[in-house]
């Protein structure tokens, strides 16, 4: 028996979903803040490469290469890559 085929999200929907994860997804929260929505295209572009460190840096807002993104932002980056690859919902 095969699993039901689900329709892939459109790029704008995926961009919004990634922005919501970056913003801090939680029950009842349906939209990302303005700042995270503005990062949506960059989040999508970096997520598509699978570069978790670069993605975490963008989410965390770490400007200097000397500093690493925090653990929470690294977790968000991994979650976003899984979402992009269709591995998690």
Helices and strands as residue ranges (DSSP letters): H 11-24, H 34-38, H 40-49, H 52-60, H 71-84
